[in-house]
Amino acid sequence: MIVVHHLNNSRSQRILWLLEELGLEYEIKRYQRDPRTMLAPPELKAVHPLGKSPVITDGDLVVAESGAIAEYLVERHGEGRLRPAAGTPARLRYTHFLHYAEGSAMPPLLLKLVFDKVENSPMPFFVKPIARGIAQKVKGSFVLPQIALHLGYLEAELGKHPWFTGEEFTAADIQLSFPLEAAASRGGLDGKYPNLSDFLERIHARPAYQRALERGGKYEIGKA
């Protein structure tokens, strides 16, 4: 039996969604973030040394990292579903976007979250103007332009095809959902990006996405 070690408000939500799309049976073991630090609890280190989510176990096998989990589930249990045929241009796009999601799209969004916290965290009054100035400078000169660069790229890609890989929905679309939902929550994804906004509406309407939310529980991407 596949067990998803599921941290609230985390990337593990899209693993639940992938499992629902594949129609696989699975169990959920739940973990809660520390309300002060928002970090995962130490119990997750008993599953994997990094102590992060998502992690799945499938029998004696432990798989960590969203992209690796997605590849494992589709290859081991997908029976040809949710990925294009090997050797096709669509398969190359699939591989690109499956890894692009965390390797390129997500880092500037994480930087924005960090510098937002620096800018707004309580601190001595004589330090706050300096910290705020540094945070605003980094965001304005690097972080926000990088987010805009990636959103523009993804917007253009969805102008070519209905899904990121092409005509068919794949696990790469599931993988990209997290950075795009994060961008919609806190990264500037708004009406200027109609293709991306439409993508989010379409994935949110999918029955498997809804079932994953029902099983996974309350999901607030802005806190992830």
Secondary structure as GFF3:
##gff-version 3
##sequence-region A 1 224
A	DSSP	beta_strand	2	7	.	.	.	ID=ss1
A	DSSP	alpha_helix	12	22	.	.	.	ID=ss2
A	DSSP	beta_strand	26	31	.	.	.	ID=ss3
A	DSSP	three_ten_helix	42	46	.	.	.	ID=ss4
A	DSSP	beta_strand	55	58	.	.	.	ID=ss5
A	DSSP	beta_strand	61	64	.	.	.	ID=ss6
A	DSSP	alpha_helix	66	77	.	.	.	ID=ss7
A	DSSP	alpha_helix	89	100	.	.	.	ID=ss8
A	DSSP	pi_helix	101	105	.	.	.	ID=ss9
A	DSSP	alpha_helix	106	120	.	.	.	ID=ss10
A	DSSP	alpha_helix	128	138	.	.	.	ID=ss11
A	DSSP	pi_helix	139	143	.	.	.	ID=ss12
A	DSSP	alpha_helix	144	158	.	.	.	ID=ss13
A	DSSP	alpha_helix	171	186	.	.	.	ID=ss14
A	DSSP	alpha_helix	194	204	.	.	.	ID=ss15
A	DSSP	alpha_helix	207	216	.	.	.	ID=ss16
A	DSSP	three_ten_helix	221	223	.	.	.	ID=ss17
###
